[in-house]
Amino acid sequence: HNGVQVLSDEADYDRYCYFVAGTVGYMATELVVDFYRLPGSVADRLLDTCEACGRGLQKTNIVKDFPKDLVRGVSFLPDRWMREVDGAPLALDGAPTQWKHMVLDNVMGELRTSVDYVLALPYSAAGYRMASLLCLLPAYQTILLAAQRQESLFTRDHRVKISRETLTQCMLDAQSMVTDNRAILQYGHDIERAINVAFNGRA
């Protein structure tokens, strides 16, 4: 696409994000299972969901850094998706709302699984739960910001970087909910509702 290298399809997109970040999730999870001496049933749940955590964070970065990647001559969003919109995002010519919603919902699917990962961690692993939330909450807020700025997504005005104030609030929220699974679930539901409002005008 006009000198921009792209991944072929969604499977390649997932595979790339796995190798870049999912492998780190596996390593960290294995260390945590060993350090906290977690039982096999918990370890299995964590290992089943850790790959999505890494992919979700990487996909968040891909949305955030889309124009910067184009400057380097690459796009990590798959070619199959780009062909659906005649490659317009690769020229920073935007994209239909439904397409942008699809791209963000793909990330949100990974973040939903990331919540399952955090919930599987026992409260006794508070330090690692906190570290996980400090990755998850800013990712949620970044995708929410992308939804709220959807008109400028994949255009020359593409700006998806949360403020220091938002990041500080993520830290405070993580502290308040680190041992409160209901609050973590509610946080995710609230973000999804806000994204739906941004796209559809209703929850």
C-alpha positions as CSV (number, residue, x, y, z in Angstrom):
1,H,0.0,0.0,0.0
2,N,1.9,3.0,-1.3
3,G,5.1,1.9,0.3
4,V,3.5,1.0,3.7
5,Q,4.2,-2.5,4.9
6,V,1.1,-4.1,6.5
7,L,0.3,-7.4,8.1
8,S,-1.9,-9.7,6.0
9,D,-4.9,-10.6,8.2
10,E,-6.3,-10.7,11.7
11,A,-4.4,-13.9,12.5
12,D,-1.1,-12.2,11.6
13,Y,-2.2,-9.2,13.7
14,D,-2.8,-11.4,16.7
15,R,0.4,-13.3,16.1
16,Y,2.5,-10.2,15.9
17,C,1.0,-8.8,19.1
18,Y,1.6,-12.2,20.8
19,F,5.3,-12.3,19.9
20,V,5.8,-8.6,20.9
21,A,3.9,-8.7,24.2
22,G,2.1,-11.9,24.8
23,T,5.3,-13.8,25.4
24,V,6.1,-11.4,28.1
25,G,2.7,-12.1,29.7
26,Y,3.5,-15.8,29.8
27,M,6.9,-15.2,31.4
28,A,5.5,-12.9,34.0
29,T,2.6,-15.2,34.8
30,E,4.9,-18.2,35.2
31,L,7.0,-16.2,37.6
32,V,4.0,-15.0,39.6
33,V,2.6,-18.6,39.8
34,D,5.9,-19.7,41.2
35,F,6.5,-16.7,43.5
36,Y,3.0,-16.8,45.1
37,R,2.8,-20.6,45.0
38,L,-0.5,-20.5,43.3
39,P,-2.6,-23.7,43.0
40,G,-2.9,-25.4,39.6
41,S,-6.5,-24.3,39.0
42,V,-5.5,-20.7,39.4
43,A,-2.4,-21.1,37.3
44,D,-4.4,-22.7,34.5
45,R,-6.8,-19.7,34.4
46,L,-4.0,-17.3,34.4
47,L,-2.1,-19.1,31.6
48,D,-5.3,-19.3,29.6
49,T,-5.8,-15.5,29.7
50,C,-2.3,-14.0,29.9
51,E,-1.7,-14.0,26.2
52,A,-4.7,-11.7,25.7
53,C,-3.3,-9.3,28.2
54,G,-0.2,-8.8,26.2
55,R,-2.1,-8.6,22.9
56,G,-4.5,-6.0,24.4
57,L,-1.7,-3.7,25.6
58,Q,0.1,-4.0,22.2
59,K,-3.1,-3.3,20.2
60,T,-3.8,-0.3,22.4
61,N,-0.4,1.0,21.5
62,I,-1.0,0.3,17.8
63,V,-4.2,2.4,17.8
64,K,-2.4,5.2,19.8
65,D,0.7,5.3,17.6
66,F,-0.9,4.7,14.2
67,P,0.3,7.9,12.5
68,K,3.8,7.5,14.0
69,D,4.0,4.0,12.6
70,L,3.0,5.2,9.2
71,V,6.0,7.7,9.2
72,R,8.2,4.6,9.7
73,G,6.4,3.0,6.7
74,V,4.5,0.3,8.6
75,S,0.9,-0.4,9.7
76,F,0.1,-3.2,12.1
77,L,-3.6,-3.1,11.4
78,P,-4.2,-6.0,8.9
79,D,-4.4,-5.5,5.2
80,R,-7.7,-7.4,5.1
81,W,-9.2,-4.7,7.2
82,M,-7.6,-1.9,5.1
83,R,-9.1,-3.3,1.9
84,E,-12.6,-2.9,3.5
85,V,-12.1,0.8,3.4
86,D,-9.9,1.1,0.3
87,G,-6.8,1.8,2.4
88,A,-8.0,5.2,3.4
89,P,-6.4,5.1,6.9
90,L,-3.0,4.5,5.4
91,A,-3.3,7.9,3.7
92,L,-4.7,9.3,7.0
93,D,-8.0,9.9,5.1
94,G,-10.1,8.5,8.0
95,A,-12.5,5.6,7.8
96,P,-16.2,4.9,8.3
97,T,-17.5,5.0,11.9
98,Q,-18.4,1.3,11.8
99,W,-14.9,0.4,10.8
100,K,-13.3,2.4,13.5
101,H,-15.7,0.9,16.0
102,M,-14.7,-2.6,14.8
103,V,-11.0,-1.8,15.3
104,L,-11.6,-0.5,18.8
105,D,-13.9,-3.4,19.7
106,N,-11.2,-5.9,18.7
107,V,-8.9,-4.3,21.3
108,M,-11.7,-4.2,23.9
109,G,-12.2,-8.0,23.4
110,E,-8.6,-8.5,24.6
111,L,-9.1,-6.1,27.5
112,R,-12.2,-8.0,28.6
113,T,-10.1,-11.1,28.8
114,S,-7.4,-9.1,30.7
115,V,-10.1,-8.4,33.4
116,D,-10.6,-12.1,33.7
117,Y,-6.9,-12.5,34.2
118,V,-6.8,-9.9,37.1
119,L,-9.9,-11.5,38.7
120,A,-8.1,-14.9,38.7
121,L,-5.3,-13.5,40.8
122,P,-5.9,-14.0,44.5
123,Y,-6.1,-10.9,46.7
124,S,-2.9,-12.2,48.4
125,A,-1.1,-11.3,45.2
126,A,-1.9,-7.6,45.7
127,G,1.4,-6.3,44.4
128,Y,1.0,-8.1,41.0
129,R,-2.7,-7.3,40.9
130,M,-1.7,-3.6,41.3
131,A,0.9,-3.9,38.5
132,S,-1.7,-5.5,36.2
133,L,-4.3,-2.8,36.9
134,L,-1.7,-0.1,36.2
135,C,-1.4,-1.6,32.7
136,L,-5.1,-2.3,32.2
137,L,-6.7,0.9,33.3
138,P,-4.6,3.3,31.1
139,A,-5.3,1.0,28.2
140,Y,-9.1,1.2,28.9
141,Q,-8.8,5.0,29.1
142,T,-6.8,5.2,25.9
143,I,-9.4,3.2,23.9
144,L,-12.2,5.3,25.5
145,L,-10.4,8.5,24.4
146,A,-10.1,7.0,20.9
147,A,-13.8,6.4,20.9
148,Q,-14.5,10.0,22.1
149,R,-12.2,11.4,19.4
150,Q,-13.5,9.0,16.7
151,E,-14.0,11.7,14.1
152,S,-10.3,12.4,14.0
153,L,-9.2,8.8,14.2
154,F,-6.9,7.7,11.3
155,T,-6.7,11.2,10.0
156,R,-4.0,13.8,10.2
157,D,-5.5,14.9,13.5
158,H,-5.3,11.5,15.1
159,R,-4.4,12.1,18.7
160,V,-4.9,9.4,21.2
161,K,-2.8,10.0,24.3
162,I,-4.3,10.2,27.7
163,S,-3.5,13.2,29.9
164,R,-1.3,13.1,33.1
165,E,-4.4,13.8,35.0
166,T,-6.1,10.7,33.6
167,L,-3.1,8.6,34.3
168,T,-3.0,9.9,37.9
169,Q,-6.7,8.9,38.2
170,C,-5.9,5.5,36.9
171,M,-3.3,5.1,39.6
172,L,-5.8,6.2,42.3
173,D,-8.5,3.9,40.9
174,A,-6.1,0.9,40.8
175,Q,-5.2,1.5,44.5
176,S,-8.9,1.7,45.4
177,M,-9.9,-1.5,43.6
178,V,-6.9,-3.7,43.9
179,T,-8.7,-6.1,46.3
180,D,-12.2,-5.4,45.0
181,N,-13.2,-7.7,42.1
182,R,-16.7,-6.2,41.9
183,A,-15.2,-2.7,41.4
184,I,-12.9,-4.0,38.7
185,L,-15.8,-5.6,36.8
186,Q,-17.8,-2.4,37.2
187,Y,-15.0,-0.3,35.9
188,G,-14.8,-2.4,32.7
189,H,-18.6,-2.2,32.3
190,D,-18.5,1.6,32.7
191,I,-15.8,1.9,30.0
192,E,-17.8,-0.2,27.6
193,R,-20.9,1.8,28.2
194,A,-19.1,5.0,27.6
195,I,-17.6,3.7,24.4
196,N,-21.1,2.7,23.2
197,V,-22.4,6.1,24.0
198,A,-19.5,7.7,22.1
199,F,-20.3,5.7,19.0
200,N,-24.1,5.2,19.2
201,G,-25.3,8.0,21.5
202,R,-26.6,5.4,23.9
203,A,-25.3,2.8,26.4
